[in-house]
């Protein structure tokens, strides 16, 4: 299981590779993806597809909120929450 920092870094790397505006703005973990226009509604779907493939989880419709997709760190927090619910025993080790 990845640490929160590793997850944030991986998400940030992917965002920079995938979205040209992320490269231009040299985004960091706490920079707004939505307000800056780096990620729009279609981009959010790309992010969800990446999360589901990379982290082997399912993002529900209820979880597709601006708060969960605002920054690389907020996306990593969503991944951590879902990973803990999928693998609760990993938290105690």
C-alpha positions, 0 to 999 in steps of 0.5 A: 500500500502506498503512503499518502505522499507517494499517492499524491506524487503519482497523481500529480505526475499523471496530471502533468503528463495528461493535461497540458495546462498542468505542465504550463502552470507547473502545478503542485499538490495543493493547486486548484485543478478546477478553478485553474481550468486544468481539469473540467467535467470531461477531465474529471472523468479521465481522472476517475478512469485513471484512479480506477485503473491505477489504484484498483478502486471504484469511484461512485457518483456520490464521490464525484464532488468538486471537493474530491477533485479540487487538488492532487492532494484531495484526490489522494485523500479520496484514494486513501479513504477508498483504499482503507474501506477496501483493505481495512486490515492494512490500516492496523498493520 
